[in-house]
Amino acid sequence: MRFFVIISISLLLAQGCKWFQESEFKAPVELEREIKLIENFEGDYYGILPYTTGAGIRTTLILKKDSTYTLNMDYVDIKSKGVSEQGRFTLSNNIITISYKTGNNRYFLLEDDKVHSLDKNKNRVEGIYSVYYTLIKQ
């Protein structure tokens, strides 16, 4: 009888751990809510994106209706020449994709008067620092 009780408790604990692991699932950006397609995306978006060893990177993303962009970035506290790049982007389900010649991509999520920088898996940064990855339309 004691053996049966020990086996039963072990199985319940194992099942409980499995339920706990499944509850940690995070839904992708597209599944969180119904996507309202943004049609009036043209404009200048500005913000200061985080930088690990400095005060941040002043970032301006200029989007035009003809699917071209200009991205200007310079360090807040380091006296160095900023980076400016231009090119074409694609827009699908409010996700802006900038493709570089190196094969790397950069992603932004377009919302009403905001653009959120996404990681390489097209996920938003979560947590208390998520506001620092947002560019606001000027």
C-alpha positions as CSV (number, residue, x, y, z in Angstrom):
1,M,0.0,0.0,0.0
2,R,2.8,2.4,0.9
3,F,4.4,1.7,-2.5
4,F,1.1,2.6,-4.3
5,V,0.9,5.9,-2.4
6,I,4.5,6.9,-3.2
7,I,3.9,6.1,-6.9
8,S,0.7,8.1,-7.0
9,I,2.3,11.2,-5.4
10,S,5.3,11.0,-7.8
11,L,3.0,10.9,-10.8
12,L,0.9,13.9,-9.5
13,L,4.1,15.9,-8.9
14,A,5.4,15.1,-12.4
15,Q,2.0,16.1,-14.0
16,G,2.0,19.3,-11.9
17,C,5.5,20.2,-13.3
18,K,4.3,19.6,-16.8
19,W,1.2,21.9,-16.3
20,F,3.5,24.6,-14.9
21,Q,5.8,24.4,-17.9
22,E,3.0,24.7,-20.4
23,S,1.6,27.7,-18.6
24,E,4.8,29.7,-19.5
25,F,3.9,29.8,-23.2
26,K,4.1,33.2,-24.8
27,A,2.0,33.9,-27.8
28,P,3.7,35.6,-30.9
29,V,2.9,39.2,-31.6
30,E,0.4,38.3,-34.3
31,L,-1.7,36.1,-32.0
32,E,-2.0,38.5,-29.1
33,R,-4.8,40.5,-30.6
34,E,-6.6,41.1,-33.9
35,I,-4.3,43.1,-36.2
36,K,-5.6,46.5,-37.3
37,L,-3.7,47.2,-40.4
38,I,-2.0,50.6,-40.4
39,E,-2.4,52.5,-43.6
40,N,-1.1,55.9,-42.7
41,F,2.4,54.9,-41.7
42,E,4.3,57.6,-43.6
43,G,6.3,59.9,-41.3
44,D,9.3,60.4,-39.0
45,Y,9.7,58.2,-35.9
46,Y,12.1,59.2,-33.2
47,G,13.4,57.7,-29.9
48,I,16.5,56.7,-28.0
49,L,17.2,53.0,-28.2
50,P,19.2,51.3,-25.4
51,Y,22.9,50.8,-25.7
52,T,24.8,48.5,-23.4
53,T,27.7,50.7,-22.5
54,G,26.3,54.2,-23.1
55,A,23.4,56.5,-22.6
56,G,21.6,55.3,-25.8
57,I,21.4,55.6,-29.5
58,R,19.4,58.6,-30.9
59,T,17.3,56.9,-33.7
60,T,15.2,58.4,-36.4
61,L,13.3,56.2,-38.8
62,I,11.7,58.0,-41.8
63,L,9.1,55.9,-43.7
64,K,7.7,57.0,-47.0
65,K,4.7,55.7,-49.0
66,D,6.9,54.4,-51.8
67,S,8.4,51.8,-49.4
68,T,11.7,53.6,-48.9
69,Y,13.2,54.4,-45.6
70,T,16.0,56.4,-44.0
71,L,17.4,55.3,-40.7
72,N,19.7,57.7,-38.8
73,M,21.5,56.6,-35.6
74,D,24.0,58.3,-33.4
75,Y,25.3,57.7,-29.9
76,V,24.1,60.1,-27.2
77,D,27.3,60.3,-25.2
78,I,30.0,59.3,-27.6
79,K,31.4,61.8,-30.1
80,S,31.5,59.7,-33.2
81,K,30.0,60.1,-36.6
82,G,26.5,58.7,-36.7
83,V,25.2,56.1,-39.1
84,S,22.7,56.9,-41.8
85,E,21.3,54.3,-44.2
86,Q,18.6,54.3,-46.9
87,G,16.8,51.6,-48.7
88,R,13.6,49.8,-49.3
89,F,11.4,48.0,-46.8
90,T,8.5,45.6,-46.9
91,L,5.4,45.8,-44.8
92,S,3.3,42.7,-43.9
93,N,0.9,42.5,-41.0
94,N,2.2,45.8,-39.7
95,I,5.7,44.4,-39.5
96,I,8.3,46.4,-41.3
97,T,11.3,44.3,-42.6
98,I,14.5,46.0,-43.6
99,S,16.8,43.6,-45.4
100,Y,20.5,44.3,-45.5
101,K,22.9,43.2,-48.2
102,T,24.7,40.9,-45.6
103,G,21.5,38.8,-45.4
104,N,20.5,40.1,-42.0
105,N,17.1,41.6,-41.4
106,R,15.8,44.2,-39.0
107,Y,12.2,44.2,-37.9
108,F,9.8,46.9,-36.5
109,L,6.2,46.6,-35.4
110,L,4.0,49.4,-36.7
111,E,1.2,50.7,-34.4
112,D,-0.7,53.9,-34.2
113,D,1.9,56.7,-34.2
114,K,4.5,54.3,-32.9
115,V,7.1,51.8,-34.1
116,H,8.5,49.1,-31.8
117,S,11.9,47.6,-32.5
118,L,11.6,43.8,-32.6
119,D,14.2,41.1,-32.1
120,K,15.4,38.7,-34.8
121,N,12.5,36.4,-34.2
122,K,10.0,39.2,-34.7
123,N,9.1,39.3,-31.0
124,R,8.7,42.5,-28.9
125,V,11.0,43.2,-26.0
126,E,9.0,42.4,-22.8
127,G,9.4,43.7,-19.3
128,I,10.2,47.1,-17.8
129,Y,12.6,48.1,-20.6
130,S,10.1,47.5,-23.4
131,V,9.3,51.3,-23.6
132,Y,12.9,52.0,-24.5
133,Y,12.5,50.1,-27.8
134,T,9.7,52.3,-29.1
135,L,10.0,55.2,-31.6
136,I,7.2,57.8,-31.6
137,K,5.9,59.5,-34.7
138,Q,6.8,63.2,-34.8
